[in-house]
Amino acid sequence: MRDAMPLTAELVDELRQVFGAGRIVALIAHSQHLRREHARIVATQGQAVADRWLAGQQDKGGWFGAVEGGRQVGVLDVRGAA
């Protein structure tokens, strides 16, 4: 992933230094889970339902999302999208 998303990797490295590696790893893992669950809900219930669900999850606390070089990690901010 570092080769495909070098700017994101640099940002994540800085976040690890500031907030601690364990905290950032957990945040990204949680965000990846949200991304997968959002995709599952899109497939079973539709985009609007999935976006409302994800917005509610994002309002609850920490999450991370980045897009670089055509790749995505975590989730993007969808609050207010639906």
N, C-alpha and C positions, 0 to 999 in steps of 0.2 A: 504494500500500500504506500510506503514511503516514496517509491519511485513514481507511482501514478499520481500522488497528491503531495508533492514536496512542500508547498506553502502551508497546507493543512498540518502536515507532520511537524513543521517548525512551530506553528501555533500551539499544537498539542504539547510539544516539548516545553514551551514556555509556561503553559498552564500547569503542567506537572511540577515545574520548579516552584511556581507561586503557591499552588493549592495542595501539592502532594500527589505523587504518582497514583497511589491507591484510590484516592478520591476521583481523579480524572478518569482512570481506567473504569471504575464503577459507573461513572456518569455516561461514558461512551457506550458501555455495555447495555445500560438501561435504555439509552437512546436507540441503539440497534434493535433492542426488543420492541420498542415502540414502533419503529419503522416496519418491522416484520408483522406486527399485529395490525397496524394500519393497512398494510397490503392485504392481509387476510380478510379484514372487514370490507375493504373495497371489493374483493372478489365475491364475498357472500352477501353483502348488504348494500353496496353502492358507494360511490365517491362521497356524496354529501353526508351520509351517516358516518363514514370513516373519518372525514374531516372534522365533524362535530366531536366525535370521540377523542381524536387526537388533540384538538384544541383544549378539551377538558383536562386531558392528561398533562399538557404543557402548562396549564394554569396551576397545577398542583406543585410544581417545583422544577428542579434542575433537569435539563436536557441539553443535548448538543447536536448540531447539524452542520455539515459542510458539503459543498459541491466543488469539485475541482477536476479538470481534465475529463469531464464526462462521467465521473464517479461520484457517488454520494455515500457519506457515512452519517449515521444517525438520522435525525428527522429535521425537516425544515419547519419554520414557524407557519402554522396554518390558522392560528387564532384569528377569528373574525372572517375566515374564508368561506364558511358555510352559513 
